[in-house]
Amino acid sequence: MLDFSEISTDGTQFELLLREILFSLNYHVVWSGVGADGGRDLLVREEIQSIFGRRSFTWLVQCKHFATSGRSVGVRDIDNVLDSCSQHSADGYLLVSSTYVSSAVVARL
């Protein structure tokens, strides 16, 4: 079992851990790097094959690492999902957290 509180509190290692997990699952992943990212920590491209053909789907991934404090992710912690997806030409949104999300975040998403 992973103890996420062992990961540095600035969130960078948490983002890189998720990036490596997604790489290992053969996704194309772009990390935004350190600093202001406009609500985009990772962009993940997924290739989807269906009976209707092949399609590329881009996920905007926002990471929230609060394991050390233990607090949940609140509405003020996430950006406007529609604006962020539009800004980064993403088709979908994924929130990854090292703690729980609040009921207000669940309702918003």
Secondary structure, 3 states (H helix, E strand, C coil): CCCHHHCCCCCHHHHHHHHHHHHHCCCEEEECCCCCCCCCCEEEEEEEEECCEEEEEEEEEEEECCCCCCCCECHHHCCCHHHHHHHCCCCEEEEEECCCECHHHHHHC
